[in-house]
Amino acid sequence: MEANSGKSTTNASSLRWKILRRNLIRRSSSNSEDKSEMSIQRISRKATHGFNLIPFHLMKDCVEENVNPMDSSRNTTLCYTLPVTNASQLILHQRADDMAHLNDFEVCNRYDIDNTGLVCQWPSEDVLAHYCLSHASIFRGKRVIELGSGYGLAGLIVAMTTEAREVFISDGNPQVVDYIQRNVNANSGSFGGTEVKPLMLHWGQEKDSDISNTFDVIIASDCTFFKEFHGALIRTIKSLLKEEGPSEAILFSPRRGNSLDKFFGEVKDSGLHFSTDEMYDTEVWRRHQGFVEGDDSWPNYEMDHCYPLLVRITR
């Protein structure tokens, strides 16, 4: 999730510093000898507190230091096995730590963005990736962009399995875009004829750019949490969707109180149209019901905060 609007600076900055305080407290209370083990556990938490729809394994038994001297985080590598005939394995480099670092907040304040794409891979991204795998025909021959991509799992899956014409994998955080570039490079031999481009994109700044009104399909997950970014996200969707011929944005997002409903109100006010679907995939729904009934692989699961609705937006 990202935006670049003076109107949202105060609220977004306040949220970032609350997260910073929480993570500094967590960091100071940990023992240095436990860091390696904790990092591996964090990777597990990112996977198990989710729907786990695409099998993966950890490629490295230990974390590696970031080569960027300005970034004190550590990295690890996941290998996804895609349930598609003749599909290559998907390699994903990401942070091993599920906490923010001081440099993250300097970057966030400089660009007026959030750092959610670095903190972890969010459960809705897993659902979006699974949905793209199950509906490859939506993307075949199309120009596609993922917004707020984080490490880029869904965009990479579209590029590797759907025969899309072109896939842009975007985020507004330059640190995140560095990871996207690394992941595109790691999987470059598996894209076939699909052109894949990492892109740094600030929501609300696409007007009159060379990508305006050029996309058949937009995909995004968990991008409606911060209400102050709703307007910029909607303006971005409206400016990127093709004006001629069919085009749509496919979003996955939990309700999270009234956040999603407020987003819908702004979508309607913008002149765009939307529809929602709660039971869009039998396997996702089956796992959701298991969590509701007490499956302890996702403690404290709540539908309102954890189960993503399918949202489709058109002109």
DRENDO-1510 file (C-alpha; in Angstrom, 1 decimal, always signed):
<recs>
REC; n; res; u; v; w
REC; 1; MET; +0.0; +0.0; +0.0 .
REC; 2; GLU; +1.3; +3.4; -0.9 .
REC; 3; ALA; +0.3; +6.9; -1.6 .
REC; 4; ASN; +1.9; +10.3; -2.1 .
REC; 5; SER; -0.5; +13.0; -0.9 .
REC; 6; GLY; +0.1; +15.9; +1.5 .
REC; 7; LYS; -3.3; +15.5; +2.9 .
REC; 8; SER; -2.4; +12.0; +4.3 .
REC; 9; THR; +1.1; +12.9; +5.7 .
REC; 10; THR; +0.1; +13.5; +9.3 .
REC; 11; ASN; -2.0; +10.4; +9.7 .
REC; 12; ALA; +0.4; +8.1; +7.8 .
REC; 13; SER; +3.4; +9.5; +9.8 .
REC; 14; SER; +1.6; +8.9; +13.1 .
REC; 15; LEU; +0.9; +5.3; +12.1 .
REC; 16; ARG; +4.5; +4.7; +11.1 .
REC; 17; TRP; +5.9; +6.0; +14.4 .
REC; 18; LYS; +3.5; +3.8; +16.4 .
REC; 19; ILE; +4.8; +0.8; +14.5 .
REC; 20; LEU; +8.4; +2.0; +15.0 .
REC; 21; ARG; +7.8; +2.2; +18.8 .
REC; 22; ARG; +6.3; -1.3; +18.9 .
REC; 23; ASN; +9.2; -2.8; +16.9 .
REC; 24; LEU; +11.9; -1.1; +19.0 .
REC; 25; ILE; +10.4; -2.5; +22.1 .
REC; 26; ARG; +10.3; -6.0; +20.6 .
REC; 27; ARG; +13.9; -5.7; +19.4 .
REC; 28; SER; +15.2; -4.5; +22.7 .
REC; 29; SER; +13.6; -7.4; +24.6 .
REC; 30; SER; +15.2; -10.2; +22.4 .
REC; 31; ASN; +18.4; -12.0; +23.1 .
REC; 32; SER; +21.1; -11.9; +20.5 .
REC; 33; GLU; +21.8; -15.6; +20.7 .
REC; 34; ASP; +18.2; -16.4; +19.7 .
REC; 35; LYS; +18.2; -14.2; +16.6 .
REC; 36; SER; +18.8; -16.9; +14.0 .
REC; 37; GLU; +16.1; -19.2; +15.4 .
REC; 38; MET; +13.7; -16.3; +15.7 .
REC; 39; SER; +14.2; -15.4; +12.0 .
REC; 40; ILE; +13.3; -18.9; +10.9 .
REC; 41; GLN; +10.2; -18.8; +13.1 .
REC; 42; ARG; +9.2; -15.5; +11.6 .
REC; 43; ILE; +9.3; -17.1; +8.1 .
REC; 44; SER; +7.0; -19.9; +9.4 .
REC; 45; ARG; +4.6; -17.4; +10.9 .
REC; 46; LYS; +4.3; -15.5; +7.6 .
REC; 47; ALA; +3.2; -18.8; +6.0 .
REC; 48; THR; +1.1; -20.4; +8.6 .
REC; 49; HIS; -0.9; -17.4; +9.5 .
REC; 50; GLY; -2.5; -17.5; +6.1 .
REC; 51; PHE; -4.4; -19.7; +3.8 .
REC; 52; ASN; -1.3; -21.6; +2.6 .
REC; 53; LEU; -2.8; -22.3; -0.9 .
REC; 54; ILE; +0.5; -22.6; -2.8 .
REC; 55; PRO; +3.1; -25.1; -1.3 .
REC; 56; PHE; +6.6; -23.7; -0.6 .
REC; 57; HIS; +9.8; -24.5; +1.3 .
REC; 58; LEU; +12.6; -22.5; +2.8 .
REC; 59; MET; +15.6; -22.8; +0.5 .
REC; 60; LYS; +18.2; -21.6; +3.0 .
REC; 61; ASP; +18.6; -22.9; +6.5 .
REC; 62; CYS; +20.0; -19.6; +7.7 .
REC; 63; VAL; +19.3; -16.0; +7.0 .
REC; 64; GLU; +21.8; -13.8; +5.1 .
REC; 65; GLU; +22.7; -10.3; +5.7 .
REC; 66; ASN; +21.4; -7.6; +3.4 .
REC; 67; VAL; +24.1; -6.5; +0.9 .
REC; 68; ASN; +22.8; -2.9; +1.1 .
REC; 69; PRO; +24.8; -1.2; +4.0 .
REC; 70; MET; +21.9; +1.2; +4.6 .
REC; 71; ASP; +19.5; -1.7; +5.3 .
REC; 72; SER; +20.1; -3.7; +8.5 .
REC; 73; SER; +17.5; -6.4; +7.6 .
REC; 74; ARG; +18.3; -10.0; +6.7 .
REC; 75; ASN; +17.0; -11.9; +3.8 .
REC; 76; THR; +15.9; -15.5; +3.1 .
REC; 77; THR; +14.7; -17.3; +0.0 .
REC; 78; LEU; +11.4; -19.3; -0.5 .
REC; 79; CYS; +10.7; -21.8; -3.3 .
REC; 80; TYR; +7.1; -22.1; -4.4 .
REC; 81; THR; +5.9; -25.2; -6.2 .
REC; 82; LEU; +3.2; -24.1; -8.6 .
REC; 83; PRO; +0.3; -26.6; -9.1 .
REC; 84; VAL; +0.4; -26.1; -12.9 .
REC; 85; THR; +1.7; -28.7; -15.5 .
REC; 86; ASN; +5.3; -28.0; -16.6 .
REC; 87; ALA; +5.5; -24.9; -14.5 .
REC; 88; SER; +8.9; -23.9; -13.1 .
REC; 89; GLN; +9.4; -23.4; -9.4 .
REC; 90; LEU; +9.0; -19.8; -8.3 .
REC; 91; ILE; +11.9; -18.3; -6.3 .
REC; 92; LEU; +11.0; -15.5; -3.9 .
REC; 93; HIS; +13.6; -13.4; -2.0 .
REC; 94; GLN; +12.2; -11.6; +1.0 .
REC; 95; ARG; +13.1; -10.3; +4.5 .
REC; 96; ALA; +13.6; -12.9; +7.2 .
REC; 97; ASP; +12.5; -10.3; +9.9 .
REC; 98; ASP; +8.8; -9.5; +10.4 .
REC; 99; MET; +9.7; -6.2; +12.0 .
REC; 100; ALA; +10.5; -2.7; +10.8 .
REC; 101; HIS; +14.0; -1.2; +10.8 .
REC; 102; LEU; +15.0; +2.4; +11.5 .
REC; 103; ASN; +16.0; +2.9; +7.8 .
REC; 104; ASP; +12.5; +1.8; +6.7 .
REC; 105; PHE; +11.0; +4.8; +8.5 .
REC; 106; GLU; +13.4; +7.2; +7.0 .
REC; 107; VAL; +12.4; +6.0; +3.6 .
REC; 108; CYS; +8.7; +6.1; +4.4 .
REC; 109; ASN; +8.9; +9.7; +5.6 .
REC; 110; ARG; +11.0; +10.7; +2.6 .
REC; 111; TYR; +8.5; +9.3; +0.1 .
REC; 112; ASP; +5.3; +9.6; +2.2 .
REC; 113; ILE; +4.6; +5.9; +1.9 .
REC; 114; ASP; +4.0; +3.0; +4.3 .
REC; 115; ASN; +6.3; +0.0; +4.8 .
REC; 116; THR; +3.7; -2.8; +4.9 .
REC; 117; GLY; +5.2; -4.5; +1.8 .
REC; 118; LEU; +8.4; -5.1; +3.8 .
REC; 119; VAL; +6.9; -6.3; +7.1 .
REC; 120; CYS; +5.6; -9.6; +5.8 .
REC; 121; GLN; +3.7; -11.2; +3.0 .
REC; 122; TRP; +0.0; -10.6; +3.8 .
REC; 123; PRO; -2.6; -13.4; +3.6 .
REC; 124; SER; -4.6; -11.7; +0.9 .
REC; 125; GLU; -1.6; -11.9; -1.4 .
REC; 126; ASP; -1.7; -15.7; -1.1 .
REC; 127; VAL; -5.4; -15.7; -2.0 .
REC; 128; LEU; -4.8; -13.3; -5.0 .
REC; 129; ALA; -2.0; -15.5; -6.3 .
REC; 130; HIS; -4.2; -18.7; -6.0 .
REC; 131; TYR; -7.0; -16.9; -7.8 .
REC; 132; CYS; -4.7; -15.9; -10.6 .
REC; 133; LEU; -3.5; -19.5; -11.0 .
REC; 134; SER; -7.1; -20.7; -11.1 .
REC; 135; HIS; -8.3; -18.1; -13.6 .
REC; 136; ALA; -5.4; -17.9; -16.1 .
REC; 137; SER; -7.8; -17.1; -19.0 .
REC; 138; ILE; -8.5; -13.6; -17.5 .
REC; 139; PHE; -4.9; -12.6; -18.2 .
REC; 140; ARG; -4.0; -14.4; -21.4 .
REC; 141; GLY; -2.7; -12.0; -24.0 .
REC; 142; LYS; -3.5; -9.0; -21.7 .
REC; 143; ARG; -1.5; -6.1; -20.2 .
REC; 144; VAL; -1.5; -6.5; -16.5 .
REC; 145; ILE; -0.3; -4.5; -13.5 .
REC; 146; GLU; -0.1; -5.4; -9.8 .
REC; 147; LEU; -0.4; -2.5; -7.4 .
REC; 148; GLY; +1.1; -2.5; -3.9 .
REC; 149; SER; +2.9; -5.7; -4.8 .
REC; 150; GLY; +5.2; -6.3; -1.9 .
REC; 151; TYR; +7.6; -9.0; -2.9 .
REC; 152; GLY; +5.6; -9.7; -6.0 .
REC; 153; LEU; +4.2; -13.2; -5.6 .
REC; 154; ALA; +0.9; -12.7; -7.5 .
REC; 155; GLY; +2.5; -10.7; -10.3 .
REC; 156; LEU; +5.2; -13.3; -10.8 .
REC; 157; ILE; +2.6; -16.1; -10.9 .
REC; 158; VAL; +0.6; -14.2; -13.6 .
REC; 159; ALA; +3.8; -13.7; -15.6 .
REC; 160; MET; +4.9; -17.4; -15.2 .
REC; 161; THR; +1.6; -19.2; -15.8 .
REC; 162; THR; -1.0; -17.2; -17.7 .
REC; 163; GLU; +0.6; -16.2; -21.0 .
REC; 164; ALA; -0.1; -12.6; -20.3 .
REC; 165; ARG; +1.4; -10.2; -22.9 .
REC; 166; GLU; +3.0; -7.8; -20.3 .
REC; 167; VAL; +3.1; -7.7; -16.5 .
REC; 168; PHE; +4.1; -4.7; -14.4 .
REC; 169; ILE; +4.8; -5.5; -10.8 .
REC; 170; SER; +4.7; -2.2; -8.9 .
REC; 171; ASP; +5.1; -0.6; -5.4 .
REC; 172; GLY; +5.7; +2.9; -4.1 .
REC; 173; ASN; +8.5; +1.9; -1.8 .
REC; 174; PRO; +11.9; +1.9; -3.4 .
REC; 175; GLN; +13.2; -0.8; -1.0 .
REC; 176; VAL; +10.3; -3.1; -2.0 .
REC; 177; VAL; +10.9; -2.4; -5.7 .
REC; 178; ASP; +14.5; -3.6; -5.2 .
REC; 179; TYR; +13.2; -6.9; -3.9 .
REC; 180; ILE; +10.8; -7.1; -6.9 .
REC; 181; GLN; +13.7; -6.5; -9.3 .
REC; 182; ARG; +15.7; -9.3; -7.6 .
REC; 183; ASN; +12.7; -11.7; -7.8 .
REC; 184; VAL; +12.1; -10.9; -11.4 .
REC; 185; ASN; +15.7; -11.6; -12.1 .
REC; 186; ALA; +15.6; -14.9; -10.2 .
REC; 187; ASN; +12.6; -16.1; -12.3 .
REC; 188; SER; +13.4; -14.5; -15.6 .
REC; 189; GLY; +13.9; -17.9; -17.4 .
REC; 190; SER; +10.3; -18.8; -16.6 .
REC; 191; PHE; +8.3; -16.0; -18.2 .
REC; 192; GLY; +8.1; -17.4; -21.8 .
REC; 193; GLY; +7.0; -14.6; -24.1 .
REC; 194; THR; +5.6; -12.4; -21.3 .
REC; 195; GLU; +7.4; -9.2; -20.7 .
REC; 196; VAL; +7.9; -8.4; -17.0 .
REC; 197; LYS; +8.7; -5.0; -15.6 .
REC; 198; PRO; +9.3; -3.9; -12.0 .
REC; 199; LEU; +7.9; -0.4; -11.5 .
REC; 200; MET; +8.1; +2.2; -8.7 .
REC; 201; LEU; +4.6; +3.7; -8.7 .
REC; 202; HIS; +3.1; +6.3; -6.3 .
REC; 203; TRP; -0.7; +6.2; -6.3 .
REC; 204; GLY; -2.3; +9.3; -7.6 .
REC; 205; GLN; +0.6; +10.3; -9.9 .
REC; 206; GLU; -0.2; +8.4; -13.1 .
REC; 207; LYS; -2.2; +11.1; -14.9 .
REC; 208; ASP; -0.8; +11.8; -18.4 .
REC; 209; SER; +2.0; +9.3; -17.9 .
REC; 210; ASP; +2.9; +6.8; -20.6 .
REC; 211; ILE; +1.1; +4.0; -18.7 .
REC; 212; SER; -2.2; +5.9; -18.3 .
REC; 213; ASN; -5.3; +4.0; -19.6 .
REC; 214; THR; -3.2; +1.2; -21.0 .
REC; 215; PHE; -4.1; -1.8; -18.8 .
REC; 216; ASP; -6.6; -4.6; -19.4 .
REC; 217; VAL; -6.3; -6.0; -15.8 .
REC; 218; ILE; -5.2; -4.5; -12.5 .
REC; 219; ILE; -4.6; -6.8; -9.5 .
REC; 220; ALA; -4.0; -5.9; -5.9 .
REC; 221; SER; -4.4; -7.3; -2.4 .
REC; 222; ASP; -4.8; -5.8; +1.1 .
REC; 223; CYS; -4.5; -2.3; -0.3 .
REC; 224; THR; -7.6; -0.7; +1.4 .
REC; 225; PHE; -6.5; -0.8; +5.1 .
REC; 226; PHE; -5.4; +2.8; +5.4 .
REC; 227; LYS; -8.5; +5.0; +4.7 .
REC; 228; GLU; -6.4; +8.0; +4.0 .
REC; 229; PHE; -5.0; +6.3; +0.9 .
REC; 230; HIS; -8.4; +5.3; -0.6 .
REC; 231; GLY; -8.7; +8.3; -2.8 .
REC; 232; ALA; -5.2; +8.0; -4.3 .
REC; 233; LEU; -5.8; +4.2; -4.9 .
REC; 234; ILE; -9.1; +4.9; -6.7 .
REC; 235; ARG; -7.6; +7.6; -8.8 .
REC; 236; THR; -4.8; +5.3; -9.8 .
REC; 237; ILE; -7.2; +2.5; -10.8 .
REC; 238; LYS; -9.3; +4.9; -12.8 .
REC; 239; SER; -6.2; +6.4; -14.6 .
REC; 240; LEU; -4.7; +3.0; -15.4 .
REC; 241; LEU; -7.7; +1.1; -16.7 .
REC; 242; LYS; -8.1; +1.1; -20.5 .
REC; 243; GLU; -10.9; +3.4; -21.7 .
REC; 244; GLU; -11.5; +1.4; -24.9 .
REC; 245; GLY; -12.7; -2.2; -24.6 .
REC; 246; PRO; -13.2; -4.3; -21.5 .
REC; 247; SER; -10.9; -3.7; -18.5 .
REC; 248; GLU; -11.2; -4.4; -14.8 .
REC; 249; ALA; -9.4; -4.2; -11.4 .
REC; 250; ILE; -9.4; -7.4; -9.3 .
REC; 251; LEU; -8.8; -6.7; -5.6 .
REC; 252; PHE; -8.8; -8.9; -2.5 .
REC; 253; SER; -9.3; -7.3; +0.9 .
REC; 254; PRO; -10.9; -8.1; +4.3 .
REC; 255; ARG; -13.6; -5.7; +5.5 .
REC; 256; ARG; -11.7; -4.6; +8.6 .
REC; 257; GLY; -14.5; -2.7; +10.3 .
REC; 258; ASN; -15.8; +0.0; +8.0 .
REC; 259; SER; -12.6; +0.5; +6.0 .
REC; 260; LEU; -13.7; -1.5; +3.0 .
REC; 261; ASP; -17.3; +0.0; +3.0 .
REC; 262; LYS; -15.7; +3.5; +3.0 .
REC; 263; PHE; -13.6; +2.5; +0.1 .
REC; 264; PHE; -16.7; +1.3; -1.8 .
REC; 265; GLY; -18.3; +4.7; -1.2 .
REC; 266; GLU; -15.4; +6.5; -2.7 .
REC; 267; VAL; -15.3; +4.1; -5.7 .
REC; 268; LYS; -19.0; +4.9; -6.3 .
REC; 269; ASP; -18.4; +8.7; -6.0 .
REC; 270; SER; -15.5; +8.4; -8.5 .
REC; 271; GLY; -17.9; +7.1; -11.2 .
REC; 272; LEU; -16.5; +3.6; -11.3 .
REC; 273; HIS; -18.6; +0.5; -10.7 .
REC; 274; PHE; -17.8; -2.4; -8.3 .
REC; 275; SER; -19.1; -5.8; -7.3 .
REC; 276; THR; -18.1; -8.1; -4.4 .
REC; 277; ASP; -18.1; -11.8; -3.9 .
REC; 278; GLU; -17.6; -13.7; -0.6 .
REC; 279; MET; -17.7; -17.3; -1.9 .
REC; 280; TYR; -15.4; -17.0; -4.9 .
REC; 281; ASP; -13.4; -20.2; -4.4 .
REC; 282; THR; -14.3; -23.5; -2.8 .
REC; 283; GLU; -10.9; -24.2; -1.4 .
REC; 284; VAL; -10.4; -20.7; +0.1 .
REC; 285; TRP; -13.9; -21.0; +1.7 .
REC; 286; ARG; -13.2; -24.5; +3.1 .
REC; 287; ARG; -10.0; -23.2; +4.8 .
REC; 288; HIS; -11.8; -20.2; +6.1 .
REC; 289; GLN; -14.5; -22.4; +7.7 .
REC; 290; GLY; -11.7; -24.5; +9.3 .
REC; 291; PHE; -10.2; -21.4; +10.9 .
REC; 292; VAL; -13.6; -20.2; +12.1 .
REC; 293; GLU; -14.2; -23.6; +13.7 .
REC; 294; GLY; -10.9; -23.5; +15.6 .
REC; 295; ASP; -8.1; -24.7; +13.3 .
REC; 296; ASP; -5.1; -23.6; +15.6 .
REC; 297; SER; -2.7; -23.0; +12.6 .
REC; 298; TRP; -4.1; -19.5; +12.6 .
REC; 299; PRO; -4.7; -18.3; +16.1 .
REC; 300; ASN; -7.2; -15.4; +16.7 .
REC; 301; TYR; -8.6; -15.8; +13.2 .
REC; 302; GLU; -11.5; -13.4; +12.6 .
REC; 303; MET; -13.4; -13.2; +9.3 .
REC; 304; ASP; -13.7; -9.4; +9.5 .
REC; 305; HIS; -9.9; -8.9; +9.7 .
REC; 306; CYS; -8.6; -12.0; +7.9 .
REC; 307; TYR; -10.9; -13.2; +5.2 .
REC; 308; PRO; -10.5; -11.3; +1.9 .
REC; 309; LEU; -13.5; -10.5; -0.2 .
REC; 310; LEU; -13.2; -10.5; -4.0 .
REC; 311; VAL; -13.8; -7.0; -5.3 .
REC; 312; ARG; -14.1; -6.2; -9.1 .
REC; 313; ILE; -14.0; -2.6; -10.3 .
REC; 314; THR; -14.9; -1.5; -13.8 .
REC; 315; ARG; -15.6; +1.7; -15.6 .
</recs>
